[in-house]
Structure formats: structure tokens, C-alpha cells
Amino acid sequence: MSSDRVLSQNEIDDLLQEFNSGDVEAEELKDTEEKSVKAYDFKHPDKLSKDQLRTLRIIYENFARLLNTSLSTQLRTMIHVELNSIEQLSYDEFIRSLPQPTIMSICDFNPLAGEFILEINPRLGYAIVERLFGGQGTPPNNIRDFTDIEEMVLKKVLKQNLSAFVEAWENVIDLKPRIKNLESNPQFTQIVPGNDMVILATFDAKIAEAEGLINVCIPYIVLEPIVSKLNAQYWFSTSRDSASSEELNKLKDRLSKAKLPVIANLGTTNITVADLLDLQPGDVIRMDQKATKEAVVKVGNKEKFIGKPGVVGSKLAIEISSVLDKEEAVEDE
């Protein structure tokens, strides 16, 4: 917006003097103000806000760190994967930017409907294959199509590294992705119409002696149901909840491994010390209850269950038939 400014008398006199002397033209005296215009491309509307893009950046930076660890373990060589950019563009623009041949893994975005693409530069693909076959990880000078065996090896590697993708997204959604197909020609891969918007995350990667790009392309229509969760407040609150849940699970795991004595009381009786000392194998002790009667089972010092004594193979056993105090047993569990 323009703001009106009142000139002083001295400024007015100076302007009139310059105008009369011809030092300044009349057009230059017009008070014009440049308006700041922000370009907006209606063919490429921004679907995500800056806050949502920041959350995606956190997710994909975490994915890059996890990918570094998992690939280094698999290939036993130095791996460097770093997030380069996150863009919003049409699906056609993404397809036209890819080399041919390439490695395009088409994956389900379960539990959400739709698919996404994990694309790896062919030079990186050849480095992965060569490392797994015992080589140094040097890509060939001439890029050729991958053989069936090489595609199977790459598919296995990609499948194992999807766990890093799942872990990176776990604070937003519990994903269960599955590789549906592996393509080498981008022109034959059509997961959404060409003018649909996609969210493209591009990573700079170095594997052994090869360098290239790794792309994760997710159509906006697939992300739309969880777009509201892509904000910093939800992210950090979920992170805290996840940390508390993880500590609770660790505590439960440790408690579940604790050992407690379990005793089945088959009956009681009173005998003299002399009779106790004279006991021999085969002697019979008369109890205060019949052998067919159910026994009380104690866990620690508490009576918990009622059971039937018996034999399983060559070992003594007891079959739990009922719980003495159901409410207390449920709380303890």
C-alpha cells in the first residue's frame, strides 16, 4: 500500500527550481511506487504449507540417517545419503527428469490408498549390485539395462531398506509399505495422472565409488488424509508419546522375564518327626483331601488359581481350571 507524504516548503521550492531549469522531467515528478507482486503458477499450486514442508524435512532427514546405517551394514562400505530438497511439482515433470534406464520401485502406501515411488539412479544401482557380488562398487561407463538377476538383487535390497522409511514416518502414521513392481523405464510408470501434484524428496547419495540421486515421490492425493498431522506441534507431541511408550514397553518386557515360584498345594497332613525320618520310597502319606480334588495354585505368596493335578508324559503337571480372584488377577497382569 502507498503512504501519502507531505513535502515541506523548501522541498517544493527545490523541485520547482529543477523543473524550470530543465534538470528534471515532469514524468519523474510523479509519485510512483513499485508494487511487490508475488508470482503464482496456477498449473503448479502449492499444496503444502511451510510448516508442513518443515515437518516433511524432519521426516526425510531422519530417513537419510537411517538409510546410511542400513545400507552401510548391508554393503560393508562407506555410504553417504543426505537430503537435498523437497519440491511440489507435477507427476509429468518428475517423470521427464529421470534417466533411462533407472530403478523405479513402485510401493503401496499402506494403510493409505495409493502408491509412491522410490527411485534410485542406475549408477547407484550398479554399485550396490557389484558390492553384493564382491566388487569395489564401481559403476560401468556405459549404463545398460539391468538383468533379471540384478533386478531381483536390487528388489531384495530395497525391500530390506523400506524399514528405514517406516521408522522415519512412525510419528505420523504406522506404515506397512510393500514393493509391488520394479520398473526401469519411467515412461511406462503411471501411478497418477500426469498433471497431478506430487511431493518429491531428492537425496544426494554416494555408495562406494558411485554418486547419484535417490528420489521419493509421493502423490499429494495419497498424503491428503494425513496432511493435518504434518505440523510441528503434532510431530513433537507424538515424539514425546512415542518415547514414553517405548520406556513403558521396555519396563513390561523386563517384568515379563522375571521369574516367580508357582506352587500347587495338593493337601496337608500332620506326622511325627519319627515317621518323617522313617519314610522310604513307596510309602504312602494320608492327606486331608482326596487326590481327585482340585488343588490351590499359589504364585509367589498369593493364592491365584484352582487346578487339576495330573501327568504330562513323564512329568507332573497341573491344569488351571479357574481363577480365585479374577479382578486382582487382571490388575496384576
Residue pairs with C-beta under 8 A, 6 or more apart in sequence:
2 31
2 33
5 31
7 15
15 24
15 29
18 24
19 26
19 29
43 90
43 195
44 88
44 89
44 90
44 197
45 197
46 88
47 88
47 197
47 199
47 220
47 227
48 56
48 88
48 199
48 220
48 227
48 230
51 230
51 231
51 232
52 227
52 230
52 231
53 86
54 232
55 172
55 230
55 231
55 232
55 234
55 235
56 86
56 199
56 201
56 230
57 83
57 86
58 235
59 168
59 169
59 171
59 172
60 83
60 86
60 168
60 201
60 203
60 216
61 83
62 167
62 168
63 164
63 165
63 168
63 216
64 81
64 82
64 83
64 203
66 164
66 167
66 168
67 79
67 81
67 161
67 164
67 203
67 214
68 79
68 80
68 81
69 164
70 160
70 161
70 163
70 164
71 79
71 81
71 161
71 207
72 78
72 79
74 132
74 157
74 160
74 161
75 128
75 131
75 132
75 137
75 207
75 208
76 131
77 131
77 137
77 207
77 208
78 206
78 208
79 205
79 206
79 207
80 204
80 205
80 206
81 203
81 204
81 205
81 206
81 214
82 203
82 204
82 205
83 201
83 202
83 203
84 202
84 203
84 204
84 213
85 201
85 202
86 199
86 200
86 201
86 202
87 199
87 200
87 202
88 197
88 198
88 199
88 200
88 220
89 197
89 198
89 200
90 194
90 195
90 196
90 197
90 198
91 191
91 192
91 193
91 194
91 195
91 196
91 197
91 198
91 217
91 219
92 194
92 195
94 198
94 200
94 215
94 217
95 186
95 187
95 189
95 194
98 104
98 119
98 186
98 215
99 121
99 122
99 143
100 184
100 185
100 186
100 187
101 122
101 143
101 144
101 145
101 146
101 184
101 185
102 119
102 120
102 121
102 122
102 184
102 186
103 119
103 120
103 121
103 122
103 124
103 125
103 146
103 154
103 158
103 182
103 184
104 117
104 118
104 119
104 182
104 183
104 184
104 186
104 189
105 117
105 118
105 119
105 120
105 155
105 158
105 179
105 181
105 182
106 115
106 117
106 179
106 180
106 181
106 182
106 183
106 189
106 191
107 115
107 116
107 117
107 118
107 162
107 177
107 178
107 179
107 180
108 115
108 176
108 177
108 178
108 180
109 115
109 116
109 175
109 177
109 218
109 222
110 175
110 176
110 177
110 178
111 173
111 174
111 175
111 176
112 173
112 222
112 223
112 225
112 226
113 222
114 191
114 192
114 219
114 221
114 222
115 180
115 191
115 219
115 222
116 177
116 191
116 216
116 217
116 218
116 219
116 222
117 189
117 191
117 215
117 216
117 217
118 158
118 162
118 165
118 214
118 215
118 216
119 214
119 215
119 216
119 217
120 154
120 158
120 205
120 212
120 214
121 205
121 212
121 213
121 214
122 139
122 143
122 146
122 212
123 139
123 143
123 210
123 211
123 212
124 139
124 205
124 207
124 210
124 211
124 212
124 214
125 146
125 150
125 154
126 139
126 140
126 143
126 210
127 137
127 138
127 139
127 207
127 208
127 209
127 210
128 137
128 153
128 154
128 157
128 207
129 146
129 150
129 153
129 154
130 136
130 137
130 138
130 139
130 208
131 137
131 207
131 208
132 153
132 157
136 208
136 209
137 207
137 208
137 209
137 210
138 208
138 209
138 210
139 209
139 210
145 184
146 154
146 184
151 182
151 184
154 182
155 179
155 182
158 179
158 182
159 179
162 177
162 179
165 175
165 177
165 216
166 174
166 175
166 176
166 177
169 175
170 242
171 235
171 238
171 239
171 242
172 226
172 229
172 230
172 234
172 235
172 238
173 226
173 229
183 189
191 219
192 198
192 219
192 221
196 219
196 220
196 221
197 219
197 220
198 217
198 218
198 219
198 220
199 217
199 218
199 219
199 220
199 223
200 215
200 216
200 217
201 215
201 216
201 217
202 213
202 214
202 215
203 213
203 214
203 215
203 216
204 211
204 213
205 211
205 212
205 213
205 214
223 230
228 234
260 299
260 300
261 299
261 300
262 297
262 298
262 299
263 297
263 298
264 295
264 296
264 297
264 298
264 307
264 309
264 318
265 295
265 296
265 297
265 298
266 287
266 289
266 291
266 295
266 309
267 287
267 288
267 289
267 293
267 295
268 287
268 288
269 285
269 286
269 287
269 288
271 285
279 285
291 309
294 306
294 307
294 308
294 321
295 306
295 307
295 308
295 309
295 318
296 303
296 305
296 306
296 324
297 303
297 304
297 305
297 306
297 307
297 318
297 320
298 304
299 305
303 324
304 323
304 324
304 325
304 329
305 320
305 321
305 322
305 323
305 324
306 320
306 321
306 322
306 323
306 324
307 318
307 319
307 320
307 321
308 318
308 319
308 321
309 316
309 317
309 318
310 316
310 317
310 318
310 319
311 317
323 329
